[in-house]
């Protein structure tokens, strides 16, 4: 599993990154189809916008990821 980095571009706006709230809601700032697919492997996607994906980590989504061979370490490294 990969990792997104939160960076500022030359205009001062954020380009890429993942924010995880305490309620397990995830905001991923990416337009990469690969990054979105990786995120969907352990997260329920709620909304897709042009440069952002909103999802939530659930017990079921993590259980499915673990059953498919993704380790908890990989999930944490991605986030």
N, CA, C and O atoms as a GROMACS GRO file, in nm:
protein
  316
    1UNK      N    1   0.086  -0.117   0.000
    1UNK     CA    2   0.000   0.000   0.000
    1UNK      C    3   0.089   0.122   0.000
    1UNK      O    4   0.196   0.119   0.061
    2UNK      N    5   0.048   0.229  -0.067
    2UNK     CA    6   0.128   0.349  -0.080
    2UNK      C    7   0.101   0.452   0.027
    2UNK      O    8   0.035   0.424   0.127
    3UNK      N    9   0.152   0.570   0.006
    3UNK     CA   10   0.132   0.679   0.101
    3UNK      C   11   0.118   0.810   0.025
    3UNK      O   12   0.190   0.835  -0.072
    4UNK      N   13   0.026   0.891   0.069
    4UNK     CA   14   0.008   1.022   0.011
    4UNK      C   15   0.078   1.123   0.101
    4UNK      O   16   0.076   1.110   0.224
    5UNK      N   17   0.139   1.222   0.042
    5UNK     CA   18   0.208   1.325   0.120
    5UNK      C   19   0.136   1.458   0.103
    5UNK      O   20   0.099   1.495  -0.008
    6UNK      N   21   0.118   1.528   0.213
    6UNK     CA   22   0.054   1.659   0.210
    6UNK      C   23   0.162   1.762   0.180
    6UNK      O   24   0.255   1.779   0.259
    7UNK      N   25   0.149   1.832   0.067
    7UNK     CA   26   0.251   1.928   0.025
    7UNK      C   27   0.183   2.056  -0.021
    7UNK      O   28   0.067   2.056  -0.062
    8UNK      N   29   0.258   2.164  -0.013
    8UNK     CA   30   0.208   2.289  -0.069
    8UNK      C   31   0.272   2.309  -0.205
    8UNK      O   32   0.393   2.293  -0.222
    9UNK      N   33   0.188   2.346  -0.301
    9UNK     CA   34   0.244   2.378  -0.432
    9UNK      C   35   0.288   2.524  -0.430
    9UNK      O   36   0.281   2.589  -0.325
   10UNK      N   37   0.331   2.577  -0.541
   10UNK     CA   38   0.381   2.712  -0.548
   10UNK      C   39   0.280   2.820  -0.512
   10UNK      O   40   0.318   2.931  -0.476
   11UNK      N   41   0.150   2.789  -0.520
   11UNK     CA   42   0.047   2.889  -0.491
   11UNK      C   43   0.004   2.888  -0.346
   11UNK      O   44  -0.079   2.970  -0.306
   12UNK      N   45   0.059   2.796  -0.265
   12UNK     CA   46   0.022   2.790  -0.124
   12UNK      C   47  -0.097   2.700  -0.097
   12UNK      O   48  -0.142   2.692   0.018
   13UNK      N   49  -0.150   2.632  -0.200
   13UNK     CA   50  -0.262   2.540  -0.178
   13UNK      C   51  -0.208   2.400  -0.154
   13UNK      O   52  -0.097   2.367  -0.195
   14UNK      N   53  -0.287   2.318  -0.088
   14UNK     CA   54  -0.244   2.183  -0.057
   14UNK      C   55  -0.258   2.094  -0.178
   14UNK      O   56  -0.358   2.100  -0.250
   15UNK      N   57  -0.158   2.011  -0.202
   15UNK     CA   58  -0.158   1.920  -0.317
   15UNK      C   59  -0.129   1.779  -0.268
   15UNK      O   60  -0.013   1.745  -0.243
   16UNK      N   61  -0.230   1.698  -0.256
   16UNK     CA   62  -0.214   1.559  -0.213
   16UNK      C   63  -0.206   1.547  -0.062
   16UNK      O   64  -0.147   1.632   0.005
   17UNK      N   65  -0.265   1.442  -0.009
   17UNK     CA   66  -0.258   1.417   0.134
   17UNK      C   67  -0.380   1.344   0.184
   17UNK      O   68  -0.481   1.334   0.115
   18UNK      N   69  -0.368   1.291   0.306
   18UNK     CA   70  -0.478   1.219   0.369
   18UNK      C   71  -0.499   1.278   0.507
   18UNK      O   72  -0.404   1.296   0.584
   19UNK      N   73  -0.623   1.307   0.539
   19UNK     CA   74  -0.661   1.353   0.672
   19UNK      C   75  -0.755   1.249   0.731
   19UNK      O   76  -0.855   1.213   0.669
   20UNK      N   77  -0.723   1.202   0.851
   20UNK     CA   78  -0.807   1.105   0.921
   20UNK      C   79  -0.862   1.172   1.046
   20UNK      O   80  -0.785   1.215   1.132
   21UNK      N   81  -0.994   1.182   1.055
   21UNK     CA   82  -1.057   1.241   1.173
   21UNK      C   83  -1.072   1.137   1.283
   21UNK      O   84  -1.058   1.017   1.259
   22UNK      N   85  -1.100   1.183   1.403
   22UNK     CA   86  -1.114   1.092   1.518
   22UNK      C   87  -1.235   1.000   1.504
   22UNK      O   88  -1.242   0.898   1.572
   23UNK      N   89  -1.330   1.035   1.418
   23UNK     CA   90  -1.446   0.949   1.394
   23UNK      C   91  -1.422   0.854   1.276
   23UNK      O   92  -1.516   0.794   1.225
   24UNK      N   93  -1.295   0.840   1.234
   24UNK     CA   94  -1.250   0.750   1.128
   24UNK      C   95  -1.294   0.794   0.989
   24UNK      O   96  -1.287   0.715   0.895
   25UNK      N   97  -1.338   0.916   0.974
   25UNK     CA   98  -1.368   0.971   0.842
   25UNK      C   99  -1.237   1.012   0.777
   25UNK      O  100  -1.149   1.069   0.842
   26UNK      N  101  -1.225   0.983   0.649
   26UNK     CA  102  -1.101   1.008   0.576
   26UNK      C  103  -1.126   1.104   0.461
   26UNK      O  104  -1.223   1.089   0.386
   27UNK      N  105  -1.037   1.201   0.448
   27UNK     CA  106  -1.037   1.294   0.335
   27UNK      C  107  -0.904   1.276   0.264
   27UNK      O  108  -0.798   1.306   0.321
   28UNK      N  109  -0.907   1.227   0.142
   28UNK     CA  110  -0.786   1.206   0.064
   28UNK      C  111  -0.784   1.305  -0.051
   28UNK      O  112  -0.872   1.304  -0.138
   29UNK      N  113  -0.685   1.392  -0.052
   29UNK     CA  114  -0.671   1.492  -0.157
   29UNK      C  115  -0.582   1.436  -0.266
   29UNK      O  116  -0.460   1.449  -0.262
   30UNK      N  117  -0.646   1.372  -0.365
   30UNK     CA  118  -0.573   1.310  -0.475
   30UNK      C  119  -0.663   1.297  -0.597
   30UNK      O  120  -0.785   1.286  -0.585
   31UNK      N  121  -0.602   1.300  -0.713
   31UNK     CA  122  -0.674   1.273  -0.837
   31UNK      C  123  -0.627   1.140  -0.896
   31UNK      O  124  -0.673   1.100  -1.003
   32UNK      N  125  -0.536   1.072  -0.827
   32UNK     CA  126  -0.479   0.947  -0.875
   32UNK      C  127  -0.578   0.831  -0.859
   32UNK      O  128  -0.625   0.803  -0.749
   33UNK      N  129  -0.610   0.767  -0.969
   33UNK     CA  130  -0.700   0.651  -0.965
   33UNK      C  131  -0.638   0.538  -0.883
   33UNK      O  132  -0.710   0.465  -0.815
   34UNK      N  133  -0.505   0.524  -0.888
   34UNK     CA  134  -0.437   0.420  -0.811
   34UNK      C  135  -0.453   0.446  -0.661
   34UNK      O  136  -0.485   0.354  -0.586
   35UNK      N  137  -0.431   0.570  -0.618
   35UNK     CA  138  -0.443   0.603  -0.476
   35UNK      C  139  -0.587   0.582  -0.427
   35UNK      O  140  -0.609   0.533  -0.316
   36UNK      N  141  -0.684   0.618  -0.509
   36UNK     CA  142  -0.825   0.598  -0.474
   36UNK      C  143  -0.855   0.450  -0.461
   36UNK      O  144  -0.925   0.408  -0.369
   37UNK      N  145  -0.803   0.370  -0.553
   37UNK     CA  146  -0.826   0.225  -0.548
   37UNK      C  147  -0.762   0.164  -0.423
   37UNK      O  148  -0.822   0.079  -0.358
   38UNK      N  149  -0.643   0.207  -0.390
   38UNK     CA  150  -0.577   0.157  -0.269
   38UNK      C  151  -0.658   0.193  -0.145
   38UNK      O  152  -0.674   0.111  -0.055
   39UNK      N  153  -0.707   0.315  -0.140
   39UNK     CA  154  -0.788   0.359  -0.027
   39UNK      C  155  -0.916   0.276  -0.015
   39UNK      O  156  -0.959   0.243   0.095
   40UNK      N  157  -0.975   0.244  -0.128
   40UNK     CA  158  -1.101   0.168  -0.128
   40UNK      C  159  -1.083   0.025  -0.080
   40UNK      O  160  -1.181  -0.044  -0.052
   41UNK      N  161  -0.959  -0.022  -0.069
   41UNK     CA  162  -0.934  -0.158  -0.025
   41UNK      C  163  -0.957  -0.175   0.125
   41UNK      O  164  -0.977  -0.287   0.172
   42UNK      N  165  -0.954  -0.065   0.203
   42UNK     CA  166  -0.977  -0.075   0.347
   42UNK      C  167  -1.068   0.034   0.401
   42UNK      O  168  -1.073   0.057   0.522
   43UNK      N  169  -1.140   0.100   0.312
   43UNK     CA  170  -1.224   0.212   0.351
   43UNK      C  171  -1.350   0.211   0.265
   43UNK      O  172  -1.344   0.175   0.147
   44UNK      N  173  -1.463   0.250   0.322
   44UNK     CA  174  -1.586   0.266   0.244
   44UNK      C  175  -1.587   0.408   0.186
   44UNK      O  176  -1.590   0.506   0.261
   45UNK      N  177  -1.584   0.417   0.055
   45UNK     CA  178  -1.584   0.549  -0.009
   45UNK      C  179  -1.725   0.605  -0.010
   45UNK      O  180  -1.820   0.538  -0.051
   46UNK      N  181  -1.739   0.729   0.034
   46UNK     CA  182  -1.869   0.794   0.042
   46UNK      C  183  -1.890   0.892  -0.073
   46UNK      O  184  -1.998   0.898  -0.131
   47UNK      N  185  -1.786   0.968  -0.106
   47UNK     CA  186  -1.796   1.068  -0.212
   47UNK      C  187  -1.666   1.076  -0.289
   47UNK      O  188  -1.557   1.059  -0.234
   48UNK      N  189  -1.680   1.102  -0.420
   48UNK     CA  190  -1.563   1.127  -0.504
   48UNK      C  191  -1.581   1.261  -0.572
   48UNK      O  192  -1.679   1.282  -0.643
   49UNK      N  193  -1.489   1.349  -0.549
   49UNK     CA  194  -1.486   1.479  -0.614
   49UNK      C  195  -1.366   1.482  -0.707
   49UNK      O  196  -1.283   1.391  -0.701
   50UNK      N  197  -1.354   1.583  -0.792
   50UNK     CA  198  -1.243   1.584  -0.889
   50UNK      C  199  -1.104   1.563  -0.827
   50UNK      O  200  -1.023   1.491  -0.884
   51UNK      N  201  -1.076   1.625  -0.714
   51UNK     CA  202  -0.944   1.613  -0.653
   51UNK      C  203  -0.949   1.567  -0.508
   51UNK      O  204  -0.855   1.589  -0.432
   52UNK      N  205  -1.060   1.504  -0.468
   52UNK     CA  206  -1.074   1.462  -0.330
   52UNK      C  207  -1.168   1.343  -0.320
   52UNK      O  208  -1.264   1.331  -0.396
   53UNK      N  209  -1.138   1.255  -0.225
   53UNK     CA  210  -1.223   1.140  -0.196
   53UNK      C  211  -1.254   1.143  -0.048
   53UNK      O  212  -1.167   1.168   0.035
   54UNK      N  213  -1.380   1.117  -0.014
   54UNK     CA  214  -1.423   1.111   0.125
   54UNK      C  215  -1.468   0.969   0.154
   54UNK      O  216  -1.544   0.910   0.077
   55UNK      N  217  -1.422   0.915   0.264
   55UNK     CA  218  -1.460   0.780   0.301
   55UNK      C  219  -1.458   0.764   0.451
   55UNK      O  220  -1.431   0.858   0.525
   56UNK      N  221  -1.486   0.642   0.495
   56UNK     CA  222  -1.484   0.611   0.637
   56UNK      C  223  -1.426   0.470   0.656
   56UNK      O  224  -1.458   0.378   0.582
   57UNK      N  225  -1.341   0.458   0.757
   57UNK     CA  226  -1.287   0.328   0.793
   57UNK      C  227  -1.385   0.262   0.888
   57UNK      O  228  -1.419   0.318   0.993
   58UNK      N  229  -1.430   0.143   0.852
   58UNK     CA  230  -1.525   0.070   0.937
   58UNK      C  231  -1.462  -0.062   0.980
   58UNK      O  232  -1.364  -0.108   0.922
   59UNK      N  233  -1.519  -0.121   1.080
   59UNK     CA  234  -1.472  -0.252   1.126
   59UNK      C  235  -1.481  -0.353   1.012
   59UNK      O  236  -1.391  -0.434   0.992
   60UNK      N  237  -1.591  -0.346   0.936
   60UNK     CA  238  -1.611  -0.440   0.826
   60UNK      C  239  -1.510  -0.418   0.714
   60UNK      O  240  -1.456  -0.514   0.660
   61UNK      N  241  -1.483  -0.291   0.679
   61UNK     CA  242  -1.390  -0.264   0.569
   61UNK      C  243  -1.248  -0.308   0.605
   61UNK      O  244  -1.176  -0.359   0.520
   62UNK      N  245  -1.209  -0.288   0.730
   62UNK     CA  246  -1.077  -0.333   0.773
   62UNK      C  247  -1.073  -0.486   0.778
   62UNK      O  248  -0.972  -0.546   0.739
   63UNK      N  249  -1.180  -0.548   0.824
   63UNK     CA  250  -1.186  -0.694   0.826
   63UNK      C  251  -1.173  -0.755   0.688
   63UNK      O  252  -1.105  -0.856   0.670
   64UNK      N  253  -1.239  -0.694   0.590
   64UNK     CA  254  -1.229  -0.741   0.452
   64UNK      C  255  -1.086  -0.724   0.399
   64UNK      O  256  -1.035  -0.811   0.329
   65UNK      N  257  -1.023  -0.612   0.434
   65UNK     CA  258  -0.886  -0.588   0.390
   65UNK      C  259  -0.791  -0.692   0.451
   65UNK      O  260  -0.706  -0.746   0.381
   66UNK      N  261  -0.806  -0.719   0.579
   66UNK     CA  262  -0.722  -0.819   0.645
   66UNK      C  263  -0.744  -0.957   0.584
   66UNK      O  264  -0.649  -1.033   0.565
   67UNK      N  265  -0.868  -0.990   0.553
   67UNK     CA  266  -0.901  -1.120   0.493
   67UNK      C  267  -0.841  -1.134   0.353
   67UNK      O  268  -0.812  -1.245   0.308
   68UNK      N  269  -0.822  -1.021   0.284
   68UNK     CA  270  -0.766  -1.026   0.148
   68UNK      C  271  -0.614  -1.018   0.147
   68UNK      O  272  -0.553  -1.016   0.040
   69UNK      N  273  -0.553  -1.013   0.265
   69UNK     CA  274  -0.407  -1.018   0.271
   69UNK      C  275  -0.338  -0.887   0.302
   69UNK      O  276  -0.215  -0.883   0.310
   70UNK      N  277  -0.412  -0.780   0.320
   70UNK     CA  278  -0.353  -0.652   0.357
   70UNK      C  279  -0.327  -0.654   0.508
   70UNK      O  280  -0.414  -0.695   0.585
   71UNK      N  281  -0.209  -0.612   0.549
   71UNK     CA  282  -0.176  -0.614   0.690
   71UNK      C  283  -0.215  -0.482   0.756
   71UNK      O  284  -0.229  -0.380   0.689
   72UNK      N  285  -0.231  -0.487   0.887
   72UNK     CA  286  -0.263  -0.363   0.959
   72UNK      C  287  -0.149  -0.263   0.948
   72UNK      O  288  -0.173  -0.143   0.944
   73UNK      N  289  -0.027  -0.311   0.942
   73UNK     CA  290   0.088  -0.223   0.924
   73UNK      C  291   0.079  -0.147   0.792
   73UNK      O  292   0.111  -0.028   0.787
   74UNK      N  293   0.037  -0.213   0.685
   74UNK     CA  294   0.023  -0.147   0.555
   74UNK      C  295  -0.085  -0.039   0.560
   74UNK      O  296  -0.068   0.068   0.502
   75UNK      N  297  -0.195  -0.067   0.629
   75UNK     CA  298  -0.302   0.032   0.641
   75UNK      C  299  -0.251   0.156   0.714
   75UNK      O  300  -0.273   0.268   0.670
   76UNK      N  301  -0.184   0.135   0.826
   76UNK     CA  302  -0.132   0.246   0.905
   76UNK      C  303  -0.028   0.324   0.826
   76UNK      O  304  -0.027   0.447   0.832
   77UNK      N  305   0.059   0.257   0.753
   77UNK     CA  306   0.159   0.326   0.672
   77UNK      C  307   0.095   0.410   0.564
   77UNK      O  308   0.144   0.518   0.532
   78UNK      N  309  -0.014   0.361   0.506
   78UNK     CA  310  -0.082   0.438   0.401
   78UNK      C  311  -0.140   0.566   0.459
   78UNK      O  312  -0.133   0.672   0.398
   79UNK      N  313  -0.198   0.555   0.578
   79UNK     CA  314  -0.261   0.670   0.642
   79UNK      C  315  -0.156   0.760   0.702
   79UNK      O  316  -0.190   0.864   0.760
   0.00000   0.00000   0.00000
